[in-house]
């Protein structure tokens, strides 16, 4: 039995101490909203609370549907 899935991608951007952009990309198979939620979960887990106001999260899109055999 095969299973199909589609990756949904979100990107986080925030400045470092020298005001250079840092980027982190997250993916999920649970949909557009889940990709954004996963990005914010990554922010809360990995960044200092003071950095939260500087983070920008954007939905990047989705992959082609894939089949898992």
N, C-alpha and C positions, 0 to 999 in steps of 0.2 A: 504494500500500500504506500503510495507517495503522498507527500504533504507539500503544499505550496505556501510560500511566505514572501513578504515584501519588506525590505528594510526602509525605515523612515529615519532621516538624518536631521540633526539640529547642531548648530554651531554656537559656541559661547565666545565672546570677545571681551577683553578687559585690558587696561593699561598696566604695565609693570612700573617699577619705581622710576624708570627713565622715560616714562610716558610712551613706551613702545608697545604695540599691540601684542597680546598673548592670545592664542586661540586653542580651543579644545573642541573636538567633535565627538558627539555621542550618537549611537544608533539603537534602534529598537525595532521589533517586528509588531508592535502593538498599536501603531497608528500615529497620526500627526500630533495629536494632543499628548500622547505618551512620550513622544520624542522631546517635546518642550519640557514636560514634567521631569524626564530623566536628566535633561540639561540642568534644570534648577536643582535637582537632587545632587548632581555632581558639584554644583557651586556650593551648596550648603555643607557638603561633606569635605571639600578640599580647599576652600578659600576662607580667609579671615572675614569675620562679620563686617568689618569696615569696607571690604571690597565689594559687598553686595550691591551698593548703589552705583557702582561703575560697570557692572556686568550687563552686556547686551546679549540676549538670546534670540536667535532667528531660526526658523524652520528652513532647512535647505531643500528638501524634496524627498522623493522616494526612488527606490531602485526598481528595476524591472522585476516582475514576479519570477521567483525561482522555485524549483522543485527539489525537494529533499527525498532521496530514494532510500 
